[in-house]
Amino acid sequence: MRDLRGQFDLTGKVAVVTGASEGIGRDLAVGLAAAGADMIICSRSEGKLKEVKAEIENIGRRAEVFVLDVCRLGDIEGLRDFIVKRFGKVEVLINNAGYAVTKPAWDVTENEWDHMIDVGFKGLFFCCQIIGSIMRDKGYGKIINLSSTFSRSGVKGRSVYAAIKAGVSHLTELLAVEW
């Protein structure tokens, strides 16, 4: 297998990943670090983030943990301040945090609806806006919003999740045009 690391060199770059404590977010954080990025890893689970931090540090990269609930704008603003204080910049933001309920649309409660929207759409937007402001001020940055194949198709029990992901895809296109 050909080594592509030279084509994906992030040495000297700072990256933030939300939802970095497990799954796709964890793998993205470790992968970005392996490509040379210094990492700020975020989620609500400090214990799991510390495990990811250790893994990143074992490959020789700097990793900082920031406990973040993307539903709280104050947390996102705190993350912005943390980034500026500890790193002075950020070049990559990956919005990965998500929450899904799998059940028939007839049975989705208002609380479930609100939480899915708050994590998957509202939190994502305000991370783009608030963390993106650092990028705007520095004149450079890349924002990657994770969507899903459900943004274009669906299955039973995932109607709200699919609608949110369709919104994420469209919002991402529009922010790219606007910013």
URKA-V898571 format. One line per field, one symbol per residue. phi: phi as a letter, one per 40 degrees, with the letter a starting at -180 (. if undefined). A space follows every 50 residues. Layout:
phi: ???
//
This chain:
phi: .ccbdccbcbdgcbbbbcgccagdccccccccccchccbbbbacbcdccc ccdccccccgbcbbcbcbbccbdccccccdccccccbgaabbbbcbdaab bbadddbcccccddccccccbccddccdcccccccdccgaibbbbcbacc cbaabdgbccdcccccccccdcccccccc
//
